[in-house]
Amino acid sequence: MTVVFQRAIPTPCTGVCQLGPDGLCDGCFRTGDEIASWSCMSDDQRLQLMDEVLPEREARRA
């Protein structure tokens, strides 16, 4: 039997929870679809979003 351990990857939510005119959350820079599907994402999907996608979006907004 193979046992798969999943890491607890916390949500990037900052509690702001307001979508800007560009469709991104003003707090965490996720789209509404990404926020809604967070609980269904794999660890790899979550890590890619947090390590690559969200920092890039934040930099574009700055």
TORVOKE-44025 format. One record per atom (N, C-alpha, C, O): residue number from 1; atom name; x, y, z. Coordinates in Angstrom, 3 decimals. Example, Ala and Ser with C-alpha at 12.3 -4.5 7.8 and 13.67 -1.06 7.14 Angstrom:
<pts>
+-----+------+----------+----------+----------+
! seq ! atom !       c1 !       c2 !       c3 !
+-----+------+----------+----------+----------+
!   1 !    N !   13.190 !   -5.690 !    7.800 !
!   1 !   CA !   12.300 !   -4.500 !    7.800 !
!   1 !    C !   13.200 !   -3.300 !    7.800 !
!   1 !    O !   14.236 !   -3.319 !    8.465 !
!   2 !    N !   12.850 !   -2.250 !    7.080 !
!   2 !   CA !   13.670 !   -1.060 !    7.140 !
!   2 !    C !   12.900 !    0.030 !    7.870 !
!   2 !    O !   13.409 !    1.138 !    8.039 !
+-----+------+----------+----------+----------+
</pts>
This chain:
<pts>
+-----+------+----------+----------+----------+
! seq ! atom !       c1 !       c2 !       c3 !
+-----+------+----------+----------+----------+
!   1 !    N !    0.842 !   -1.179 !    0.000 !
!   1 !   CA !    0.000 !    0.000 !    0.000 !
!   1 !    C !    0.893 !    1.250 !    0.000 !
!   1 !    O !    1.863 !    1.317 !    0.756 !
!   2 !    N !    0.574 !    2.224 !   -0.832 !
!   2 !   CA !    1.315 !    3.468 !   -0.915 !
!   2 !    C !    0.589 !    4.529 !   -0.114 !
!   2 !    O !   -0.616 !    4.728 !   -0.267 !
!   3 !    N !    1.326 !    5.198 !    0.731 !
!   3 !   CA !    0.755 !    6.277 !    1.524 !
!   3 !    C !    1.256 !    7.595 !    0.951 !
!   3 !    O !    2.459 !    7.781 !    0.767 !
!   4 !    N !    0.339 !    8.502 !    0.671 !
!   4 !   CA !    0.684 !    9.813 !    0.129 !
!   4 !    C !    0.438 !   10.849 !    1.209 !
!   4 !    O !   -0.665 !   10.973 !    1.742 !
!   5 !    N !    1.483 !   11.582 !    1.516 !
!   5 !   CA !    1.359 !   12.645 !    2.508 !
!   5 !    C !    1.185 !   13.968 !    1.791 !
!   5 !    O !    1.961 !   14.298 !    0.893 !
!   6 !    N !    0.190 !   14.716 !    2.173 !
!   6 !   CA !   -0.004 !   16.038 !    1.601 !
!   6 !    C !    0.406 !   17.077 !    2.629 !
!   6 !    O !    0.085 !   16.977 !    3.813 !
!   7 !    N !    1.114 !   18.062 !    2.146 !
!   7 !   CA !    1.515 !   19.157 !    3.016 !
!   7 !    C !    0.351 !   20.130 !    3.164 !
!   7 !    O !   -0.471 !   20.297 !    2.263 !
!   8 !    N !    0.312 !   20.742 !    4.289 !
!   8 !   CA !   -0.710 !   21.775 !    4.484 !
!   8 !    C !   -0.157 !   23.071 !    3.909 !
!   8 !    O !    0.749 !   23.674 !    4.483 !
!   9 !    N !   -0.695 !   23.490 !    2.792 !
!   9 !   CA !   -0.265 !   24.735 !    2.162 !
!   9 !    C !   -1.330 !   25.774 !    2.465 !
!   9 !    O !   -2.448 !   25.687 !    1.958 !
!  10 !    N !   -0.990 !   26.752 !    3.285 !
!  10 !   CA !   -1.992 !   27.737 !    3.683 !
!  10 !    C !   -2.417 !   28.622 !    2.517 !
!  10 !    O !   -1.643 !   28.880 !    1.595 !
!  11 !    N !   -3.619 !   29.064 !    2.575 !
!  11 !   CA !   -4.145 !   29.966 !    1.561 !
!  11 !    C !   -3.371 !   31.292 !    1.587 !
!  11 !    O !   -2.944 !   31.733 !    2.654 !
!  12 !    N !   -3.190 !   31.917 !    0.445 !
!  12 !   CA !   -2.525 !   33.217 !    0.414 !
!  12 !    C !   -3.460 !   34.372 !    0.794 !
!  12 !    O !   -3.065 !   35.536 !    0.727 !
!  13 !    N !   -4.677 !   34.057 !    1.185 !
!  13 !   CA !   -5.658 !   35.088 !    1.541 !
!  13 !    C !   -5.123 !   36.000 !    2.632 !
!  13 !    O !   -4.565 !   35.540 !    3.629 !
!  14 !    N !   -5.302 !   37.301 !    2.427 !
!  14 !   CA !   -4.878 !   38.293 !    3.417 !
!  14 !    C !   -6.066 !   38.923 !    4.130 !
!  14 !    O !   -5.894 !   39.799 !    4.978 !
!  15 !    N !   -7.271 !   38.479 !    3.787 !
!  15 !   CA !   -8.463 !   39.004 !    4.432 !
!  15 !    C !   -9.035 !   40.247 !    3.773 !
!  15 !    O !  -10.029 !   40.792 !    4.255 !
!  16 !    N !   -8.431 !   40.712 !    2.681 !
!  16 !   CA !   -8.947 !   41.890 !    1.980 !
!  16 !    C !  -10.160 !   41.512 !    1.147 !
!  16 !    O !  -11.189 !   42.184 !    1.218 !
!  17 !    N !  -10.061 !   40.462 !    0.370 !
!  17 !   CA !  -11.187 !   39.851 !   -0.349 !
!  17 !    C !  -12.027 !   40.833 !   -1.162 !
!  17 !    O !  -13.245 !   40.911 !   -1.001 !
!  18 !    N !  -11.361 !   41.572 !   -2.030 !
!  18 !   CA !  -12.069 !   42.479 !   -2.923 !
!  18 !    C !  -11.422 !   42.397 !   -4.290 !
!  18 !    O !  -10.215 !   42.604 !   -4.419 !
!  19 !    N !  -12.216 !   42.093 !   -5.323 !
!  19 !   CA !  -11.672 !   42.003 !   -6.666 !
!  19 !    C !  -11.546 !   43.386 !   -7.267 !
!  19 !    O !  -12.482 !   44.184 !   -7.226 !
!  20 !    N !  -10.375 !   43.664 !   -7.828 !
!  20 !   CA !  -10.127 !   44.940 !   -8.484 !
!  20 !    C !  -10.671 !   44.918 !   -9.901 !
!  20 !    O !  -11.200 !   43.900 !  -10.348 !
!  21 !    N !  -10.546 !   46.036 !  -10.616 !
!  21 !   CA !  -11.053 !   46.123 !  -11.990 !
!  21 !    C !  -10.373 !   45.144 !  -12.946 !
!  21 !    O !  -10.925 !   44.812 !  -13.996 !
!  22 !    N !   -9.169 !   44.681 !  -12.580 !
!  22 !   CA !   -8.466 !   43.715 !  -13.420 !
!  22 !    C !   -8.875 !   42.274 !  -13.123 !
!  22 !    O !   -8.329 !   41.343 !  -13.715 !
!  23 !    N !   -9.835 !   42.081 !  -12.208 !
!  23 !   CA !  -10.328 !   40.747 !  -11.884 !
!  23 !    C !   -9.496 !   40.007 !  -10.858 !
!  23 !    O !   -9.743 !   38.831 !  -10.591 !
!  24 !    N !   -8.503 !   40.687 !  -10.272 !
!  24 !   CA !   -7.643 !   40.076 !   -9.266 !
!  24 !    C !   -8.002 !   40.599 !   -7.885 !
!  24 !    O !   -8.386 !   41.758 !   -7.729 !
!  25 !    N !   -7.874 !   39.744 !   -6.893 !
!  25 !   CA !   -8.113 !   40.152 !   -5.518 !
!  25 !    C !   -7.076 !   41.198 !   -5.123 !
!  25 !    O !   -5.889 !   41.043 !   -5.409 !
!  26 !    N !   -7.523 !   42.254 !   -4.470 !
!  26 !   CA !   -6.613 !   43.310 !   -4.030 !
!  26 !    C !   -5.673 !   42.846 !   -2.928 !
!  26 !    O !   -4.642 !   43.477 !   -2.693 !
!  27 !    N !   -6.011 !   41.754 !   -2.249 !
!  27 !   CA !   -5.172 !   41.263 !   -1.170 !
!  27 !    C !   -4.192 !   40.186 !   -1.588 !
!  27 !    O !   -3.008 !   40.261 !   -1.261 !
!  28 !    N !   -4.681 !   39.173 !   -2.316 !
!  28 !   CA !   -3.828 !   38.008 !   -2.619 !
!  28 !    C !   -3.498 !   37.859 !   -4.103 !
!  28 !    O !   -2.688 !   37.006 !   -4.466 !
!  29 !    N !   -4.102 !   38.660 !   -4.953 !
!  29 !   CA !   -3.844 !   38.669 !   -6.396 !
!  29 !    C !   -4.348 !   37.425 !   -7.134 !
!  29 !    O !   -3.936 !   37.165 !   -8.264 !
!  30 !    N !   -5.239 !   36.657 !   -6.496 !
!  30 !   CA !   -5.859 !   35.526 !   -7.188 !
!  30 !    C !   -7.101 !   35.994 !   -7.926 !
!  30 !    O !   -7.697 !   37.013 !   -7.576 !
!  31 !    N !   -7.488 !   35.241 !   -8.952 !
!  31 !   CA !   -8.754 !   35.491 !   -9.639 !
!  31 !    C !   -9.882 !   34.881 !   -8.808 !
!  31 !    O !   -9.629 !   34.094 !   -7.896 !
!  32 !    N !  -11.099 !   35.238 !   -9.116 !
!  32 !   CA !  -12.242 !   34.645 !   -8.427 !
!  32 !    C !  -12.278 !   33.134 !   -8.600 !
!  32 !    O !  -12.597 !   32.408 !   -7.659 !
!  33 !    N !  -11.953 !   32.657 !   -9.797 !
!  33 !   CA !  -11.925 !   31.207 !  -10.050 !
!  33 !    C !  -10.844 !   30.521 !   -9.224 !
!  33 !    O !  -11.063 !   29.426 !   -8.707 !
!  34 !    N !   -9.676 !   31.156 !   -9.095 !
!  34 !   CA !   -8.597 !   30.563 !   -8.296 !
!  34 !    C !   -8.972 !   30.509 !   -6.821 !
!  34 !    O !   -8.654 !   29.544 !   -6.126 !
!  35 !    N !   -9.641 !   31.540 !   -6.353 !
!  35 !   CA !  -10.093 !   31.558 !   -4.955 !
!  35 !    C !  -11.100 !   30.426 !   -4.730 !
!  35 !    O !  -11.007 !   29.683 !   -3.753 !
!  36 !    N !  -12.054 !   30.309 !   -5.641 !
!  36 !   CA !  -13.104 !   29.292 !   -5.507 !
!  36 !    C !  -12.559 !   27.871 !   -5.603 !
!  36 !    O !  -13.093 !   26.967 !   -4.960 !
!  37 !    N !  -11.513 !   27.659 !   -6.388 !
!  37 !   CA !  -11.008 !   26.298 !   -6.594 !
!  37 !    C !   -9.826 !   25.948 !   -5.685 !
!  37 !    O !   -9.268 !   24.858 !   -5.806 !
!  38 !    N !   -9.437 !   26.847 !   -4.781 !
!  38 !   CA !   -8.276 !   26.601 !   -3.919 !
!  38 !    C !   -8.364 !   25.257 !   -3.198 !
!  38 !    O !   -7.380 !   24.518 !   -3.149 !
!  39 !    N !   -9.512 !   24.939 !   -2.647 !
!  39 !   CA !   -9.648 !   23.707 !   -1.863 !
!  39 !    C !   -9.560 !   22.449 !   -2.726 !
!  39 !    O !   -9.323 !   21.362 !   -2.199 !
!  40 !    N !   -9.743 !   22.574 !   -4.031 !
!  40 !   CA !   -9.668 !   21.427 !   -4.935 !
!  40 !    C !   -8.316 !   21.301 !   -5.633 !
!  40 !    O !   -8.061 !   20.308 !   -6.314 !
!  41 !    N !   -7.450 !   22.297 !   -5.468 !
!  41 !   CA !   -6.146 !   22.278 !   -6.139 !
!  41 !    C !   -5.203 !   21.288 !   -5.477 !
!  41 !    O !   -5.272 !   21.050 !   -4.271 !
!  42 !    N !   -4.325 !   20.720 !   -6.283 !
!  42 !   CA !   -3.279 !   19.860 !   -5.746 !
!  42 !    C !   -2.204 !   20.734 !   -5.091 !
!  42 !    O !   -2.159 !   21.944 !   -5.310 !
!  43 !    N !   -1.352 !   20.114 !   -4.296 !
!  43 !   CA !   -0.248 !   20.854 !   -3.686 !
!  43 !    C !    0.625 !   21.497 !   -4.753 !
!  43 !    O !    1.057 !   22.640 !   -4.599 !
!  44 !    N !    0.886 !   20.772 !   -5.830 !
!  44 !   CA !    1.720 !   21.311 !   -6.906 !
!  44 !    C !    1.078 !   22.541 !   -7.539 !
!  44 !    O !    1.770 !   23.515 !   -7.835 !
!  45 !    N !   -0.216 !   22.508 !   -7.747 !
!  45 !   CA !   -0.920 !   23.662 !   -8.314 !
!  45 !    C !   -0.868 !   24.855 !   -7.354 !
!  45 !    O !   -0.640 !   25.988 !   -7.777 !
!  46 !    N !   -1.076 !   24.599 !   -6.089 !
!  46 !   CA !   -1.025 !   25.679 !   -5.097 !
!  46 !    C !    0.363 !   26.294 !   -5.025 !
!  46 !    O !    0.511 !   27.516 !   -4.998 !
!  47 !    N !    1.380 !   25.439 !   -4.994 !
!  47 !   CA !    2.751 !   25.946 !   -4.911 !
!  47 !    C !    3.136 !   26.748 !   -6.145 !
!  47 !    O !    3.801 !   27.777 !   -6.029 !
!  48 !    N !    2.730 !   26.293 !   -7.323 !
!  48 !   CA !    3.034 !   27.052 !   -8.532 !
!  48 !    C !    2.363 !   28.416 !   -8.490 !
!  48 !    O !    2.968 !   29.426 !   -8.850 !
!  49 !    N !    1.123 !   28.442 !   -8.055 !
!  49 !   CA !    0.392 !   29.696 !   -7.955 !
!  49 !    C !    1.094 !   30.647 !   -6.990 !
!  49 !    O !    1.290 !   31.822 !   -7.301 !
!  50 !    N !    1.465 !   30.146 !   -5.838 !
!  50 !   CA !    2.067 !   30.994 !   -4.806 !
!  50 !    C !    3.510 !   31.391 !   -5.126 !
!  50 !    O !    3.926 !   32.505 !   -4.809 !
!  51 !    N !    4.276 !   30.492 !   -5.750 !
!  51 !   CA !    5.689 !   30.755 !   -5.996 !
!  51 !    C !    5.961 !   31.495 !   -7.299 !
!  51 !    O !    6.963 !   32.201 !   -7.414 !
!  52 !    N !    5.070 !   31.338 !   -8.286 !
!  52 !   CA !    5.328 !   31.919 !   -9.602 !
!  52 !    C !    4.278 !   32.942 !  -10.028 !
!  52 !    O !    4.610 !   34.075 !  -10.377 !
!  53 !    N !    3.031 !   32.540 !   -9.997 !
!  53 !   CA !    1.963 !   33.357 !  -10.573 !
!  53 !    C !    1.669 !   34.603 !   -9.728 !
!  53 !    O !    1.668 !   35.719 !  -10.248 !
!  54 !    N !    1.422 !   34.416 !   -8.437 !
!  54 !   CA !    1.027 !   35.552 !   -7.598 !
!  54 !    C !    2.123 !   36.602 !   -7.459 !
!  54 !    O !    1.812 !   37.790 !   -7.535 !
!  55 !    N !    3.394 !   36.233 !   -7.260 !
!  55 !   CA !    4.436 !   37.271 !   -7.199 !
!  55 !    C !    4.543 !   38.074 !   -8.498 !
!  55 !    O !    4.795 !   39.279 !   -8.469 !
!  56 !    N !    4.351 !   37.403 !   -9.636 !
!  56 !   CA !    4.400 !   38.108 !  -10.921 !
!  56 !    C !    3.257 !   39.113 !  -11.028 !
!  56 !    O !    3.451 !   40.240 !  -11.482 !
!  57 !    N !    2.069 !   38.696 !  -10.609 !
!  57 !   CA !    0.918 !   39.614 !  -10.647 !
!  57 !    C !    1.125 !   40.787 !   -9.710 !
!  57 !    O !    0.817 !   41.927 !  -10.058 !
!  58 !    N !    1.646 !   40.512 !   -8.522 !
!  58 !   CA !    1.891 !   41.592 !   -7.564 !
!  58 !    C !    2.896 !   42.593 !   -8.125 !
!  58 !    O !    2.717 !   43.800 !   -7.967 !
!  59 !    N !    3.938 !   42.111 !   -8.770 !
!  59 !   CA !    4.956 !   42.990 !   -9.363 !
!  59 !    C !    4.367 !   43.844 !  -10.480 !
!  59 !    O !    4.726 !   45.014 !  -10.616 !
!  60 !    N !    3.473 !   43.280 !  -11.277 !
!  60 !   CA !    2.836 !   44.049 !  -12.360 !
!  60 !    C !    1.950 !   45.154 !  -11.805 !
!  60 !    O !    1.823 !   46.213 !  -12.420 !
!  61 !    N !    1.344 !   44.923 !  -10.664 !
!  61 !   CA !    0.440 !   45.916 !  -10.067 !
!  61 !    C !    1.196 !   47.051 !   -9.383 !
!  61 !    O !    0.668 !   48.153 !   -9.240 !
!  62 !    N !    2.418 !   46.786 !   -8.965 !
!  62 !   CA !    3.179 !   47.783 !   -8.189 !
!  62 !    C !    3.558 !   48.990 !   -9.024 !
!  62 !    O !    4.197 !   49.913 !   -8.520 !
+-----+------+----------+----------+----------+
</pts>
